[in-house]
Amino acid sequence: MVVYKEMRAKGMNLNNVLYNTLLSMCADIGFVDEAVELLDDMKSCTDYKPDS
């Protein structure tokens, strides 16, 4: 999740594919807290929303 936070800090363009890939990765390796944080960030974004 360090990479994700660094990308946000640098103002990089984050898209739905990136968010969903990171959510999937968090689910696969059991990073529940990070997944919840990522999902909350995604929900607060005006451009992208979770797929499901």
N, CA, C and O atoms as a DFTB+ gen file, in Angstrom:
208 C
 N C O
     1  1       0.821      -1.194       0.000
     2  2       0.000       0.000       0.000
     3  2       0.862       1.254       0.000
     4  3       0.358       2.359      -0.201
     5  1       2.133       1.086       0.221
     6  2       3.034       2.232       0.193
     7  2       3.042       2.852      -1.198
     8  3       3.049       4.074      -1.347
     9  1       3.042       2.000      -2.206
    10  2       3.066       2.491      -3.584
    11  2       1.805       3.297      -3.877
    12  3       1.876       4.360      -4.492
    13  1       0.656       2.796      -3.440
    14  2      -0.613       3.499      -3.654
    15  2      -0.586       4.880      -2.991
    16  3      -0.976       5.875      -3.603
    17  1      -0.132       4.932      -1.761
    18  2      -0.082       6.215      -1.038
    19  2       0.892       7.183      -1.708
    20  3       0.638       8.386      -1.764
    21  1       2.001       6.657      -2.214
    22  2       2.969       7.505      -2.913
    23  2       2.381       8.032      -4.217
    24  3       2.589       9.192      -4.570
    25  1       1.651       7.185      -4.930
    26  2       1.017       7.615      -6.188
    27  2       0.011       8.730      -5.919
    28  3      -0.035       9.713      -6.658
    29  1      -0.789       8.587      -4.874
    30  2      -1.766       9.635      -4.528
    31  2      -1.061      10.925      -4.141
    32  3      -1.476      12.015      -4.536
    33  1       0.008      10.793      -3.366
    34  2       0.748      11.970      -2.911
    35  2       1.355      12.734      -4.080
    36  3       1.449      13.961      -4.037
    37  1       1.765      12.022      -5.115
    38  2       2.376      12.657      -6.288
    39  2       1.336      13.132      -7.294
    40  3       1.682      13.730      -8.313
    41  1       0.056      12.866      -7.009
    42  2      -0.998      13.338      -7.896
    43  2      -1.134      12.550      -9.176
    44  3      -1.620      13.073     -10.179
    45  1      -0.715      11.303      -9.158
    46  2      -0.815      10.474     -10.363
    47  2      -2.270      10.157     -10.662
    48  3      -3.121      10.167      -9.773
    49  1      -2.540       9.876     -11.925
    50  2      -3.885       9.566     -12.371
    51  2      -4.243       8.131     -11.971
    52  3      -3.691       7.174     -12.514
    53  1      -5.160       7.992     -11.030
    54  2      -5.606       6.681     -10.586
    55  2      -6.916       6.370     -11.280
    56  3      -7.774       7.243     -11.414
    57  1      -7.076       5.133     -11.722
    58  2      -8.293       4.784     -12.443
    59  2      -8.968       3.571     -11.825
    60  3      -8.462       2.979     -10.871
    61  1     -10.108       3.214     -12.378
    62  2     -10.907       2.118     -11.854
    63  2     -10.146       0.794     -11.898
    64  3     -10.260      -0.015     -10.977
    65  1      -9.384       0.569     -12.943
    66  2      -8.624      -0.675     -13.067
    67  2      -7.604      -0.782     -11.936
    68  3      -7.461      -1.841     -11.324
    69  1      -6.899       0.309     -11.660
    70  2      -5.906       0.302     -10.588
    71  2      -6.573       0.040      -9.241
    72  3      -6.112      -0.802      -8.470
    73  1      -7.653       0.756      -8.961
    74  2      -8.354       0.554      -7.689
    75  2      -8.813      -0.895      -7.533
    76  3      -8.607      -1.502      -6.482
    77  1      -9.427      -1.446      -8.565
    78  2      -9.930      -2.817      -8.475
    79  2      -8.797      -3.832      -8.369
    80  3      -8.942      -4.843      -7.682
    81  1      -7.688      -3.586      -9.028
    82  2      -6.531      -4.476      -8.924
    83  2      -5.976      -4.461      -7.507
    84  3      -5.655      -5.509      -6.948
    85  1      -5.866      -3.277      -6.932
    86  2      -5.367      -3.171      -5.559
    87  2      -6.326      -3.807      -4.567
    88  3      -5.889      -4.469      -3.626
    89  1      -7.623      -3.620      -4.761
    90  2      -8.605      -4.256      -3.882
    91  2      -8.505      -5.773      -3.968
    92  3      -8.569      -6.460      -2.948
    93  1      -8.349      -6.293      -5.168
    94  2      -8.216      -7.727      -5.363
    95  2      -6.957      -8.256      -4.688
    96  3      -6.983      -9.309      -4.050
    97  1      -5.866      -7.531      -4.828
    98  2      -4.615      -7.926      -4.201
    99  2      -4.755      -7.950      -2.689
   100  3      -4.297      -8.890      -2.039
   101  1      -5.380      -6.934      -2.123
   102  2      -5.589      -6.890      -0.673
   103  2      -6.433      -8.068      -0.205
   104  3      -6.148      -8.660       0.836
   105  1      -7.456      -8.409      -0.955
   106  2      -8.317      -9.536      -0.608
   107  2      -7.542     -10.852      -0.698
   108  3      -7.702     -11.723       0.157
   109  1      -6.714     -10.999      -1.713
   110  2      -5.961     -12.237      -1.912
   111  2      -4.964     -12.508      -0.790
   112  3      -4.770     -13.655      -0.388
   113  1      -4.337     -11.451      -0.290
   114  2      -3.297     -11.667       0.726
   115  2      -3.775     -11.370       2.151
   116  3      -3.000     -11.467       3.103
   117  1      -5.042     -11.011       2.291
   118  2      -5.618     -10.842       3.618
   119  2      -5.374      -9.497       4.277
   120  3      -5.432      -9.405       5.503
   121  1      -5.107      -8.465       3.518
   122  2      -4.907      -7.122       4.064
   123  2      -6.254      -6.423       4.200
   124  3      -6.584      -5.536       3.413
   125  1      -7.018      -6.824       5.193
   126  2      -8.386      -6.324       5.353
   127  2      -8.406      -4.834       5.659
   128  3      -9.174      -4.090       5.049
   129  1      -7.582      -4.392       6.584
   130  2      -7.575      -2.962       6.955
   131  2      -7.203      -2.087       5.773
   132  3      -7.798      -1.030       5.565
   133  1      -6.220      -2.523       5.000
   134  2      -5.802      -1.762       3.828
   135  2      -6.901      -1.742       2.771
   136  3      -7.115      -0.726       2.109
   137  1      -7.601      -2.872       2.613
   138  2      -8.687      -2.939       1.641
   139  2      -9.812      -1.990       2.028
   140  3     -10.383      -1.321       1.166
   141  1     -10.133      -1.926       3.306
   142  2     -11.184      -1.021       3.776
   143  2     -10.769       0.429       3.530
   144  3     -11.580       1.238       3.080
   145  1      -9.529       0.753       3.820
   146  2      -9.018       2.109       3.585
   147  2      -9.079       2.462       2.102
   148  3      -9.486       3.564       1.736
   149  1      -8.679       1.535       1.264
   150  2      -8.695       1.741      -0.185
   151  2     -10.125       1.914      -0.688
   152  3     -10.396       2.787      -1.513
   153  1     -11.032       1.089      -0.194
   154  2     -12.428       1.175      -0.605
   155  2     -13.032       2.520      -0.183
   156  3     -13.785       3.129      -0.942
   157  1     -12.703       2.974       1.018
   158  2     -13.185       4.284       1.471
   159  2     -12.642       5.407       0.589
   160  3     -13.368       6.343       0.254
   161  1     -11.361       5.310       0.213
   162  2     -10.774       6.306      -0.691
   163  2     -11.494       6.296      -2.036
   164  3     -11.780       7.346      -2.610
   165  1     -11.780       5.102      -2.522
   166  2     -12.440       4.967      -3.817
   167  2     -13.858       5.520      -3.768
   168  3     -14.303       6.168      -4.716
   169  1     -14.570       5.270      -2.676
   170  2     -15.933       5.773      -2.529
   171  2     -15.971       7.301      -2.468
   172  3     -16.932       7.922      -2.924
   173  1     -14.928       7.900      -1.905
   174  2     -14.895       9.354      -1.780
   175  2     -14.462      10.051      -3.074
   176  3     -14.609      11.266      -3.204
   177  1     -13.938       9.294      -4.011
   178  2     -13.501       9.841      -5.292
   179  2     -14.721      10.181      -6.146
   180  3     -15.677       9.408      -6.205
   181  1     -14.686      11.310      -6.792
   182  2     -15.814      11.722      -7.628
   183  2     -15.781      11.083      -9.012
   184  3     -16.810      11.015      -9.684
   185  1     -14.610      10.613      -9.448
   186  2     -14.461      10.067     -10.795
   187  2     -14.676       8.557     -10.878
   188  3     -15.127       8.053     -11.906
   189  1     -14.357       7.834      -9.808
   190  2     -14.407       6.380      -9.860
   191  2     -15.208       5.840      -8.700
   192  3     -15.155       6.370      -7.591
   193  1     -15.943       4.794      -8.961
   194  2     -16.731       4.108      -7.941
   195  2     -16.424       2.633      -8.007
   196  3     -16.064       2.125      -9.069
   197  1     -16.559       1.923      -6.885
   198  2     -16.325       0.471      -6.902
   199  2     -17.278      -0.233      -7.859
   200  3     -18.415       0.201      -8.047
   201  1     -16.805      -1.325      -8.465
   202  2     -17.647      -2.100      -9.376
   203  2     -18.781      -2.801      -8.638
   204  3     -19.903      -2.897      -9.136
   205  1     -18.468      -3.282      -7.451
   206  2     -19.505      -3.982      -6.687
   207  2     -19.249      -3.826      -5.202
   208  3     -20.013      -4.343      -4.386
